[in-house]
Amino acid sequence: MTMIPKEVMIVYPGADMHTLDTHQDCQNSNPSPSENKAPRRKSTSFTINEVEALVQAVRRHGTGRWKMIKDEVFGNDSRRTRIDLRDKWKTLVKTANLPAHKRRRVPLPEELLEMVRYVDQNGMQIPPTSHACSTMIQ
């Protein structure tokens, strides 16, 4: 049984071996993309207070204004980026629409999840309170 080598180099007559062997040079001169990246941030869970502040800010400003929300609510807190806020909002909307027995992690207050559902469906409108509804009926 004949063993076939993994690397085969075909040399043409008159070819210079150094110009053909560029594979090794390329590996040494170009670091991999992962070597150029900054280390990943450690993710931290949102607190209930942060979630409440996020929901209120989305109710005031709407989705898509994550930089404004970050500046207003979280200020210079480097732990939260606008992308973190956007992703958290998406997760909150999904969580709010799940049945209670399928939700994971720290249980959020049902009132907060109701607010998330309302803001998601109605945008920036302020939800009617029971007092406002009773005065409108009279």
C-alpha positions in Angstrom: 0.0 0.0 0.0 1.4 3.4 -1.0 1.2 6.4 1.3 0.2 9.6 -0.3 1.8 12.7 1.3 -0.5 15.4 2.6 1.4 18.2 0.9 2.5 17.8 -2.7 4.5 20.4 -4.6 4.8 20.3 -8.3 7.9 22.0 -9.6 7.9 23.1 -13.2 11.2 23.3 -15.1 12.9 26.6 -14.6 10.8 27.6 -11.6 12.4 29.0 -8.5 11.6 27.0 -5.4 11.6 30.2 -3.2 8.8 31.9 -5.2 6.7 28.7 -5.1 7.0 28.3 -1.4 4.9 31.3 -0.4 2.5 29.5 1.9 4.9 29.6 4.9 5.7 33.3 4.3 2.0 34.2 4.2 1.3 32.5 7.5 4.0 34.3 9.3 3.4 37.8 7.9 -0.4 37.9 8.3 -1.7 37.4 11.8 -5.1 35.8 12.1 -8.1 38.1 12.6 -8.6 36.9 16.1 -5.2 38.1 17.1 -6.1 41.7 16.1 -9.3 41.8 18.1 -9.7 43.3 21.6 -10.6 40.9 24.4 -14.3 40.3 24.8 -16.2 42.1 27.5 -17.6 40.1 30.3 -21.4 40.1 30.1 -23.4 41.0 33.1 -27.0 40.4 33.6 -29.4 43.3 33.6 -30.8 44.2 37.0 -34.6 44.7 37.5 -34.0 48.4 37.9 -32.1 48.6 34.6 -34.9 46.6 32.9 -37.5 49.0 34.3 -35.5 52.0 33.2 -35.1 50.5 29.7 -38.8 49.8 29.3 -39.7 53.4 30.4 -37.1 54.9 28.0 -38.4 52.8 25.1 -41.9 53.9 26.0 -40.8 57.5 25.8 -38.5 57.4 22.8 -39.5 54.3 20.9 -37.3 51.5 19.5 -34.4 52.4 17.2 -33.2 55.3 19.3 -30.8 53.2 21.3 -28.0 55.8 21.5 -30.4 58.4 22.9 -31.8 55.9 25.4 -28.2 54.9 26.5 -27.2 58.5 27.0 -30.3 59.4 28.9 -30.7 56.3 31.1 -27.3 54.7 31.4 -25.1 57.7 30.8 -21.4 56.9 30.8 -21.8 53.4 32.1 -19.5 51.5 29.9 -21.1 48.2 30.8 -24.1 48.8 28.5 -23.8 49.6 24.9 -26.6 50.6 22.6 -26.4 47.1 21.1 -26.8 45.6 24.5 -30.0 47.7 25.0 -31.4 46.7 21.6 -30.7 43.0 22.3 -32.2 43.2 25.8 -35.3 44.8 24.4 -35.7 42.0 21.8 -35.2 39.4 24.5 -37.8 41.2 26.7 -40.4 41.2 23.9 -39.8 37.5 23.3 -40.0 36.7 27.1 -43.1 38.8 27.5 -44.9 36.8 24.9 -43.9 33.4 26.3 -46.2 31.5 28.8 -45.0 31.9 32.4 -43.9 28.2 32.7 -41.5 28.6 29.7 -39.6 31.6 31.0 -36.1 31.1 32.3 -33.8 33.0 34.7 -34.9 35.6 37.1 -38.7 36.1 37.0 -39.7 39.6 36.0 -42.7 41.2 37.5 -45.8 40.5 35.5 -46.7 44.3 35.4 -43.3 44.9 33.7 -43.9 42.2 31.1 -47.4 43.7 30.5 -45.8 47.1 29.9 -43.3 45.5 27.5 -46.1 43.8 25.5 -48.1 47.1 25.4 -45.1 49.2 24.2 -44.2 46.6 21.7 -47.7 46.5 20.2 -48.6 50.2 20.5 -45.3 52.0 20.2 -44.6 55.1 22.3 -48.2 55.6 23.4 -48.8 55.8 27.1 -51.0 52.9 28.3 -54.3 54.0 29.8 -54.6 53.6 33.5 -57.7 52.4 35.3 -58.3 55.9 36.5 -58.1 57.4 33.1 -60.4 54.8 31.6 -63.1 55.4 34.3 -63.0 59.2 33.7 -63.4 58.6 30.0 -66.5 56.5 30.5 -68.3 59.0 32.6 
